Amino acid sequence: MREVVSLHVGQTGVRVGDSLWQNLTKQYFPLKYSYSTPNDSTPSDTTPSDSTPSDAMFNETSKEVYVPRCVFTDLERCEVEEVRRSRGGHIYNTESFVTDKDDGASNYARGHYSIGRGLLDKSVDRVRREVEKCESLQGIITTHCIGGGTGAGYTSLLNFTLRDMFKSKAKVQFVLFPSPDISPIVVEPYNAVLYLNQNISYCDNLTVMFENQSLYRMCSKLDQIELPSYPDINTAISQIISSITAPIRYPGSHSVDLDTIQTNIVPYPRVSYVTASLTTSSIGGSNNSISDITKTSFSNEYSTIDLDIPRGKLLSSCLLYRGLVTPGEVNTAIKKFTSLRTFKTCYWVPCPFKVGILDIPPATEPLSTTLCTLTNHTGLESTFARLNHKFDSLYQRRAFLHWYHGEGMEKNEFACAREETAALEKDYMYENDPPYFKFKYKDEDEEESEEESEEESDYT
């Protein structure tokens, strides 16, 4: 058994985390899930059904009650208290909520330097307690938004501390990235660039990126919703997280875990940002084939980030199928898709596809096949370039900087963060069109002659 601990930070992270756990609980306990005791933290009816595969994401207590392995933390109490007192809040452990009295005020410096440090020890201690309950920890997944003060500043502080505590464990972050046109926060580019500056230095985090604008489009296409709301977007994110963690929660002969996903989708430590997509065979009310949903999963209509597909190249991709599908059908679908040459692939990656198959379909689509795709694509260069342009528009006028300096932030940190994100943009640009190197393998005779010449030079 390899367990996973979930960490939900900030307003967005808490909302997405609550949607995720409500979804997982309804899947695990379809007959015994009840809202009859909203304020009871240990209900007697929350026991696993016969179809429950494992407790990889749930902790079984001495009273045979299954509690989510999660931690909700925020600098203010409003969102966390609303989740705790909600209709489905009784499924959580009351000690899983860690809050403070002040908020981040959309200021990275407040979450990273001033207010966040007062809440750091409590949050780290709570994560440590959840890890101690695990037999063999596989990794930690985090949900947050990098546009706010808590989601950007406080999360980077938490990640820096947890990295030293769990160096050899997988760390996957589900990040809400700034959208191209929709921005509820003026200083969002500052917070996002400052967070990326810290996250790049970790070099061991797999970051799955989301955008509200792309999620709106995906919900309208996937769920046939004309005007998606924030709960609809949170549900879409939770479905993607559920699909990624399904091989951990259910046994299967072709399952993949977090370590396998990271190994096959991250070619270099810095190139660790990926986009996700979710498709089903019942899109449009028709029964689509495996080849159809495989092709659809690589379109921008079902992607969580807008990719510059014609310009960029595919580095690697992980295809996670759920439902009644065979390996032969998957291989045929991939061959048919690659023959269309819709995507350009890098010449140094012979096979950029990693496949995972799970026979158990999701509870929301019991009669269809779903496909969740994680894609590492050089088209993300345009996403980072757009963010850098927004940052430059504010920083060249030195606007709003006094709010960050007043919280103890150094003046040169903005320039350093901008240089780091520019280097990240160049990393994806370099992978899009790298120079071609020809390697010449030496024969044994040549190696022996070189060794003899080195010995003679040392003797002289």
MARZANU-968954 format. One line per 3 residues: number of its first residue (from 1); their letters; for each residue y negated, z negated, x of C-alpha. Coordinates in steps of 0.25 Angstrom, whole numbers, plus 5000, padded with zeros to 4 digits. Layout:
NUM) A) Y Z X  ...
This chain:
1) MRE) 5000 5000 5000  4986 5004 5006  4975 4999 4998
4) VVS) 4960 5004 4996  4948 4995 4994  4936 5001 4986
7) LHV) 4922 4997 4989  4911 5001 4979  4896 4999 4984
10) GQT) 4883 5001 4977  4880 5005 4963  4887 5019 4964
13) GVR) 4899 5013 4971  4901 5002 4961  4901 5012 4949
16) VGD) 4910 5022 4956  4920 5010 4960  4920 5005 4946
19) SLW) 4923 5018 4940  4934 5020 4950  4941 5007 4947
22) QNL) 4940 5008 4932  4947 5022 4934  4958 5017 4943
25) TKQ) 4960 5005 4934  4962 5013 4922  4972 5022 4930
28) YFP) 4980 5010 4935  4980 5002 4922  4979 5012 4911
31) LKY) 4986 5003 4900  4981 4989 4905  4967 4992 4908
34) SYS) 4958 4984 4899  4943 4981 4898  4946 4969 4889
37) TPN) 4942 4959 4900  4930 4964 4906  4926 4951 4913
40) DST) 4940 4947 4918  4943 4951 4933  4958 4948 4932
43) PSD) 4962 4954 4918  4977 4953 4915  4979 4967 4910
46) TTP) 4975 4974 4924  4989 4975 4929  4995 4988 4935
49) SDS) 5003 4997 4926  5016 5004 4930  5009 5016 4935
52) TPS) 5000 5009 4945  5004 5014 4959  4998 5004 4968
55) DAM) 4987 4994 4971  4980 5001 4982  4967 5000 4975
58) FNE) 4970 4988 4966  4973 4973 4971  4984 4966 4963
61) TSK) 4980 4951 4961  4990 4939 4960  4988 4941 4945
64) EVY) 4993 4955 4945  4980 4961 4942  4975 4973 4949
67) VPR) 4961 4973 4955  4953 4984 4961  4952 4984 4976
70) CVF) 4937 4986 4976  4923 4980 4980  4911 4982 4972
73) TDL) 4898 4979 4980  4883 4982 4978  4870 4975 4982
76) ERC) 4866 4973 4967  4875 4967 4956  4872 4976 4944
79) EVE) 4882 4987 4946  4893 4978 4951  4891 4968 4940
82) EVR) 4891 4979 4930  4904 4984 4935  4910 4970 4935
85) RSR) 4906 4967 4921  4909 4981 4916  4921 4983 4906
88) GGH) 4931 4986 4917  4925 4976 4927  4937 4967 4925
91) IYN) 4946 4975 4934  4938 4971 4947  4939 4958 4955
94) TES) 4926 4950 4953  4926 4948 4968  4925 4963 4970
97) FVT) 4910 4964 4967  4900 4961 4978  4885 4962 4975
100) DKD) 4872 4957 4979  4859 4954 4972  4850 4965 4978
103) DGA) 4852 4980 4977  4851 4991 4988  4838 4997 4981
106) SNY) 4843 5011 4986  4840 5007 5000  4851 5009 5011
109) ARG) 4844 4998 5020  4846 4987 5009  4860 4990 5008
112) HYS) 4863 4991 5023  4854 4982 5030  4848 4971 5021
115) IGR) 4854 4968 5007  4868 4974 5010  4871 4965 5022
118) GLL) 4870 4953 5013  4882 4959 5004  4890 4965 5015
121) DKS) 4899 4953 5019  4903 4950 5004  4907 4965 5002
124) VDR) 4914 4966 5015  4922 4953 5012  4926 4958 4998
127) VRR) 4931 4971 5004  4939 4963 5015  4945 4955 5004
130) EVE) 4950 4967 4996  4955 4973 5009  4963 4960 5012
133) KCE) 4970 4962 4999  4976 4975 5003  4989 4977 5010
136) SLQ) 4985 4989 5018  4970 4994 5016  4969 5009 5016
139) GII) 4954 5010 5015  4941 5007 5008  4934 5016 4998
142) TTH) 4919 5015 4995  4911 5020 4984  4896 5021 4985
145) CIG) 4883 5029 4985  4875 5032 4997  4862 5034 4990
148) GGT) 4859 5019 4987  4856 5007 4995  4869 5000 4992
151) GAG) 4878 5012 4992  4872 5017 5006  4867 5005 5013
154) YTS) 4877 4994 5009  4889 5003 5009  4886 5008 5024
157) LLN) 4885 4993 5028  4899 4990 5021  4905 5002 5027
160) FTL) 4901 4998 5041  4907 4984 5039  4920 4989 5033
163) RDM) 4922 4999 5043  4923 4989 5054  4933 4981 5045
166) FKS) 4942 4992 5041  4941 5002 5052  4955 5009 5050
169) KAK) 4954 5010 5035  4950 5022 5027  4936 5022 5021
172) VQF) 4932 5031 5010  4919 5032 5004  4915 5038 4990
175) VLF) 4900 5041 4992  4890 5045 4982  4881 5055 4990
178) PSP) 4867 5059 4986  4866 5071 4977  4858 5083 4980
181) DIS) 4849 5082 4968  4852 5069 4961  4847 5057 4968
184) PIV) 4843 5044 4961  4838 5037 4974  4826 5042 4982
187) VEP) 4831 5036 4995  4845 5041 4993  4845 5051 5006
190) YNA) 4841 5039 5014  4852 5030 5010  4863 5041 5011
193) VLY) 4859 5046 5025  4858 5031 5030  4872 5029 5024
196) LNQ) 4878 5042 5030  4873 5037 5043  4881 5024 5042
199) NIS) 4893 5031 5036  4894 5042 5047  4896 5031 5058
202) YCD) 4908 5026 5051  4916 5038 5053  4928 5033 5045
205) NLT) 4924 5034 5031  4928 5046 5022  4916 5048 5012
208) VMF) 4918 5055 4999  4905 5060 4994  4900 5062 4979
211) ENQ) 4887 5067 4973  4882 5064 4959  4878 5078 4957
214) SLY) 4891 5083 4961  4898 5073 4953  4890 5077 4940
217) RMC) 4895 5091 4942  4909 5086 4944  4910 5077 4932
220) SKL) 4904 5089 4923  4915 5098 4928  4927 5088 4929
223) DQI) 4925 5080 4917  4916 5089 4909  4905 5080 4908
226) ELP) 4891 5086 4905  4882 5075 4910  4891 5066 4919
229) SYP) 4886 5051 4920  4887 5041 4932  4900 5035 4926
232) DIN) 4906 5049 4926  4902 5052 4940  4908 5038 4944
235) TAI) 4921 5042 4937  4922 5055 4944  4920 5048 4958
238) SQI) 4930 5037 4954  4940 5049 4950  4939 5055 4964
241) ISS) 4941 5041 4971  4953 5039 4962  4959 5052 4966
244) ITA) 4956 5049 4981  4963 5035 4980  4974 5040 4971
247) PIR) 4984 5043 4982  4982 5028 4987  4984 5023 4973
250) YPG) 4996 5031 4969  5009 5035 4977  5011 5049 4981
253) SHS) 5018 5058 4991  5006 5066 4994  4996 5055 4993
256) VDL) 4984 5053 5003  4977 5041 5006  4963 5038 5011
259) DTI) 4967 5039 5026  4974 5053 5024  4961 5058 5016
262) QTN) 4952 5054 5028  4961 5059 5038  4962 5073 5032
265) IVP) 4948 5075 5027  4939 5069 5038  4939 5078 5050
268) YPR) 4929 5071 5058  4924 5056 5056  4910 5061 5052
271) VSY) 4914 5072 5043  4920 5062 5033  4912 5066 5020
274) VTA) 4919 5073 5009  4917 5077 4995  4927 5076 4983
277) SLT) 4931 5083 4971  4939 5081 4959  4946 5091 4950
280) TSS) 4957 5091 4939  4966 5101 4933  4960 5099 4919
283) IGG) 4946 5103 4923  4940 5111 4911  4951 5107 4902
286) SNN) 4961 5117 4908  4973 5114 4917  4969 5119 4931
289) SIS) 4979 5122 4942  4980 5115 4955  4974 5127 4962
292) DIT) 4962 5126 4952  4958 5112 4955  4960 5113 4970
295) KTS) 4950 5124 4970  4941 5117 4960  4941 5104 4969
298) FSN) 4933 5112 4980  4922 5116 4971  4908 5110 4970
301) EYS) 4910 5107 4955  4920 5096 4957  4915 5091 4971
304) TID) 4907 5078 4973  4898 5085 4983  4892 5098 4983
307) LDI) 4897 5106 4995  4892 5118 5002  4905 5125 5000
310) PRG) 4902 5139 5005  4895 5134 5018  4904 5123 5021
313) KLL) 4919 5122 5025  4930 5113 5021  4934 5103 5031
316) SSC) 4945 5095 5024  4949 5092 5010  4959 5082 5003
319) LLY) 4965 5086 4990  4970 5075 4981  4978 5080 4969
322) RGL) 4983 5071 4958  4992 5075 4947  5005 5083 4945
325) VTP) 5003 5093 4957  5013 5097 4968  5010 5100 4983
328) GEV) 5014 5114 4981  5003 5116 4970  4993 5110 4979
331) NTA) 4996 5118 4991  4995 5131 4983  4982 5127 4977
334) IKK) 4976 5124 4991  4981 5137 4996  4975 5144 4985
337) FTS) 4962 5137 4987  4961 5140 5001  4964 5155 4999
340) LRT) 4951 5156 4991  4943 5152 5003  4933 5144 4994
343) FKT) 4931 5134 5005  4929 5137 5020  4938 5128 5029
346) CYW) 4936 5124 5044  4944 5132 5053  4949 5119 5061
349) VPC) 4955 5113 5048  4968 5121 5045  4971 5114 5032
352) PFK) 4959 5106 5026  4967 5101 5014  4974 5087 5012
355) VGI) 4981 5086 4999  4985 5073 4991  4994 5074 4979
358) LDI) 4996 5063 4969  5005 5065 4957  4998 5054 4948
361) PPA) 4986 5060 4940  4974 5052 4938  4973 5044 4925
364) TEP) 4961 5053 4920  4969 5066 4922  4984 5063 4919
367) LST) 4988 5077 4916  4980 5084 4926  4979 5086 4941
370) TLC) 4967 5081 4949  4962 5084 4963  4952 5076 4971
373) TLT) 4947 5084 4983  4940 5078 4995  4933 5088 5004
376) NHT) 4927 5088 5017  4918 5100 5018  4907 5104 5027
379) GLE) 4898 5107 5015  4894 5093 5015  4884 5097 5026
382) STF) 4875 5101 5014  4876 5087 5008  4872 5080 5020
385) ARL) 4861 5090 5023  4855 5088 5009  4855 5073 5011
388) NHK) 4848 5074 5025  4838 5083 5019  4835 5073 5008
391) FDS) 4834 5062 5019  4824 5070 5027  4815 5072 5015
394) LYQ) 4813 5057 5014  4814 5053 5028  4803 5063 5033
397) RRA) 4793 5056 5025  4799 5042 5029  4800 5039 5014
400) FLH) 4806 5026 5009  4810 5021 5023  4802 5008 5022
403) WYH) 4812 5003 5012  4823 5005 5022  4816 4999 5034
406) GEG) 4812 4987 5025  4827 4984 5024  4829 4983 5039
409) MEK) 4833 4998 5042  4828 5004 5055  4819 5016 5055
412) NEF) 4828 5025 5064  4840 5023 5055  4835 5034 5046
415) ACA) 4834 5044 5057  4848 5040 5063  4854 5042 5049
418) REE) 4848 5056 5047  4853 5060 5060  4867 5056 5057
421) TAA) 4867 5063 5044  4862 5075 5051  4874 5074 5060
424) LEK) 4883 5073 5048  4877 5085 5042  4879 5093 5056
427) DYM) 4894 5088 5056  4897 5095 5043  4889 5107 5048
430) YEN) 4897 5107 5061  4910 5106 5054  4906 5118 5045
433) DPP) 4905 5127 5057  4910 5121 5069  4911 5128 5083
436) YFK) 4925 5134 5086  4932 5129 5098  4944 5135 5104
439) FKY) 4954 5126 5111  4963 5130 5122  4975 5122 5124
442) KDE) 4979 5120 5139  4993 5123 5144  5001 5113 5152
445) DEE) 4999 5121 5165  4984 5120 5163  4984 5105 5160
448) ESE) 4993 5103 5173  4983 5111 5182  4971 5103 5176
451) EES) 4978 5090 5179  4981 5094 5193  4967 5098 5196
454) EEE) 4962 5085 5190  4971 5077 5200  4966 5086 5212
457) SDY) 4952 5083 5208  4954 5068 5207  4961 5068 5221
460) T) 4950 5075 5227
